[in-house]
């Protein structure tokens, strides 16, 4: 009898201790205790409380995140552009004409000023030349191999290690509260799919991105999907709400981005009849990462920043709100 009571007492004590430990655990431990962090936690607690008038059913807890500059860095060039540049150099022997043809000549000569002078059209030409003409499996393998070998010019780290530790915690925190997290990015969907789940915990079928046209073929009696040098969908700016409707089918209640390219997605989320949360990441830390906004050629945040400040959206000040930037900076 005594032993039975003792075991029950120990189990109750252990359960109480576990609950207490759970309550004390900080789900956003890499965030300073600022109004930004408090706003996120307050929102999540309120909309997951069944007794709250702002309760959101689990089936409607859709959270969308931009990738470039929001979940990982994007300076001094978009990482997918670094990938395309490396691919041009790797393929140069097969294309001797590139030595004299722009914008390929600029890439081979590391003349970034000339390359960027060709604008989106030049970048698109490079992307098409390096991302098409192969099966989806072949492209997948090329991306994975590049991530294993390529290094960022400033940090000398693999590009997929330059992800933001505080945002990884935010993704986990939302999922722990039954939010379904999606990537909604202007980046290529097939460039993101090979690594996104291992890094962010987001399955490949929860990735919305820009895409090239594809075709189904039979080669040597083997069914294949081949990538074509034609744009299918650009998931940027006003294309983001369109992509959300097309591929998710539900309006988000939580949206996070860092640039004017995400403004339409955040406005779309703000129109939800359920309580919504709009989160902008403002790059303010030149020492640990970069500081840029209104005049940047990458990740420009101008109109969106003004609207966020005027309409009560939450803006992360990277320098003030985050204890660390990258996972490798954790103590």
N, C-alpha and C positions, 0 to 999 in steps of 0.2 A: 504493500500500500504506500509506504513511504517513498519507495523507489519510483513508483508510478507518478506520484505527485511531483517528485523532484524533476523528472523528465519533462513533464508538462510545464513546470515552472521555468525550466531552462529554455524550452522552446519558445515560451512567451517572451522571456527576456531577450532571446536571440532575435525574435521577430521585431520587438520594440527597438532593439539596437539597430537592426537593418533599416527600418523605416526612418529612424533618426539620422542614420548615416546618409540615406538617400536624400533626405531633406537638406542636409548640410552640404551635399555635393553641389559644386557649382558647374552647371552645364556649359557655361560660357567663361571658362577659367582664363582664357587668354584675352579677355576683354576687361578694361578698367571699369570700375563701378561708376559709370557716368549716366546721364539721362538717356543716352542712346541705348545702352544695355538694359536699363530699367524699362524703357518703352517697349522693347522687344519682348521681354519676359512678361510684362503686364498684359500685353496684347495676347500672347499665347495662353496665359493663365485664364484670361477672361473668356476667350472664344472656345476654350475646351471645357469650361465649367458648365455642366448641364443645367445648373440653376440660374445661370446668367441670361439676361435678355439678349446678349450678344453671342450666345452659343452658336457654333457652326457645326453641323453634322459632319462626321468623318468623311463621308463621300464627297463633300464640297471643299475639303481642306487641300486645295491645290496651291503649291508654291512654285514660282518660276524664277530662275536665276540666269542672268547673263553670265558668260564665261570669261571672255577676254577683259582683263582689268577689273573683274569683279570676283572671280574665284581664283584666277591666277594672274600674274603680271602680264603686261602687254607692251612694255618698253624695252629697248628703244624702237623695236618693230614688233608687230603682231607675230606671235610665235609660229603661226602657220606660214607667214611670209618667210621667216627664217628657214622653215622646212622647204618651201618652194625654191629658195635661193640655193640651198644645199643640193636639192635635186637637179637644178640646172647645171651646177658644177659637176655632179656625178654623171650626167647624161651628155656632157659637152662633146666627148669624143665621137658620139654617134651623130652629132649635129655640127659639123665644121662651119656651117653658115652662120651660127650664132656668134662667131668671133667678130663679125662685122655688122650684124643686124641688131638693132635696138628693139626692146630694152635688154635683150640677152647679153649684148656686149657690155653694158653697164654692170650687170650682175657678175660676169666673169672677171671684170676688172675691179670689182669691189667699189664701184663708183655709185654709192648710195644716193648722192645728190642728184645725179642724172636719172637714176632709176625712179626716184620719188617725183621727179619733174614730169614723168609720164602719167602720173595720177592713177586713178582707179582703173583706167583702161589698160595701162601698162602692167599693173599688178595682176589684173584679171588674165591678161595674155600669158603671164608666167605661170599662174595657177593652172590654167587650162593645159598648158604644155607639159606640166609635171604631174597633174592629178588624173589625167584621162588616158584612154587607150590601153586599159588593162582590166582584169577582173577585180571585183571587190575584194576577193581574198588576197590577191597580189598587193593591192594598195594597203590593205590592213597590215600585211607583213612588213611593208616598207615603212609605214608609220611607226610600228613597234620597234623596228631596228633603229630608226632614227632617234627615237626617244632613249634608247639604250646607249647610243654613242655620242649624240650631239651635246654640246655644253653651252650654257648661256654666256655671252661675252663679258658680262660684268661679274656674275657670281660664280662662274665655273661650276655650275651644277646642272644636272639634267633638267630640261624644261618642266617636266611634270613634278619636280620638287619645288618649283617656285609657285606653289599654291598657298593660299592664305589660311593659316592655322585658325584664326578666329571664324572664318567662313566655314571651314570644315566642321567646327563645333556647332555653328548655327544650323547647318544641314542636319547634323545628328540630333540636335535639340528639337527641330521641327518634326523629324521622323519619329522621335520618341513620343511625340504628342500627336501622332497619326496624321501628319501632313504628308502628302505625296509630293516629292520634290522632282522638278524637271529642270533640265538645261534648255534655255531658249536663247540661242546665240547666233550672231552673224557669221561665225566660223563654220567651216565645212562639217557637215554631220558625220561623214565618213572619216574625217581627220580626228574627230573627238571620240567616236565609238570604240576604237581599239584600247583606250586607256581610262575612259571616264569612270567605269564601274569600280576599278581597283583603287582609284584615287579619291573619288567623291562618294562612292557607294550608291551611285545612280545607275540603274540598268540601262542598257542600250536602247530599249524601247521607250525610254523617258527622256530622249534627247531630240530636240528640235533644232535644226540648223540649216544653213544654206546647202544646196545640193546641185550636182550636175545631172544631166539626163543619163539614163541607163537603158540597156536593152537586154532582153533575154535571148540567148543563143544556145545552139547545140554544137559543140566542137568535139570531134572524136567521140561521139556518142555520150558526151558529158554535158549536162545542163549548167549554164553559166550566166551570171549577170555581169555585163561589161559596162565600164564607165565611158561615156562619150564626151568629146570636147565641146559641150553645149551647156549653158546654164539652165537649170530647171527651176530653182526657187532661191531668192535672196531673202534670208531671214534677218532683216535689219530694219530699223526705224519702223515705218508703218507696216512693214512686212511681218513684224513680230506678232501683233495681235492676229493677223491673218494666219500665221503659222500656228498659233495657239488654238484658234478655232478649228483649223484643218486637221491638226494632229493630236490635240488633246480633247477638244470638244467641250471644255468647261472653262469659264472665266476664273482666273486665279483670285485668291483672296490675299495672297502674299506675293510681292514681286520685288526683286532686287536687281539693281544695275548700277552702272558707274558713268554713263555718258548720255549725250543727247540721242544716241542711237537706241537707247532703252526708254526714252521718254514716252513714246506711244504705248509701250507695254505697261508702264506704270500708270499712265492715264486710264488705260483699259481696265486695269485692276481696280483703280480708284472708283470706277463706275459700278462695281459689284454691289448688289443689294445686300449682301452680307458685309459685316464689318471687315474692312481691308487694311492692309499695311503696305506702305510704299517705302522702300529703303534704297537710298543712294549712297554709294561709296565715293567719298571725296579724297583724292590722292593728295595728301598734305605733308608727306614725310620724305623729304629729299635725302635724308641721311640713310634711312633703312630701306627705302624703296625709291619712289620718285614723287615729286610735287608738280602737279599740272592740272589744268582745268580749261579755262575759256579759250586760250590761244593754242592749245595743243593740236598737232596734226594727227595724233592718235588719242582716242578716248576723250574727245572734246566734251566738256561739261559746261554749258553756258545757259541755254534756255531752260534746261531741266533743273539746274541749281537755283535759278531765280524762282521758278514755279514751286519747287520743293519748299523753299524758305517762306514763300508767300502763302502756301496752302497747308502747312503743318506736316509735311512729309518728314520722315526721319532721315537725317544725313549723318553718315559715319565720318568723323574726322579721324583719319587713319593715325595721325600722330598722337592725338589725345585719347582716342578710344581703345587702341589696341596695345597690349603689353608686348606682343611679338608679332612679326609679320608672317614668317615662314616656319614650318615645322622644325627645320634644322636649327632654329634660333631658340628653341625651348631649352630651359635649363634642365 
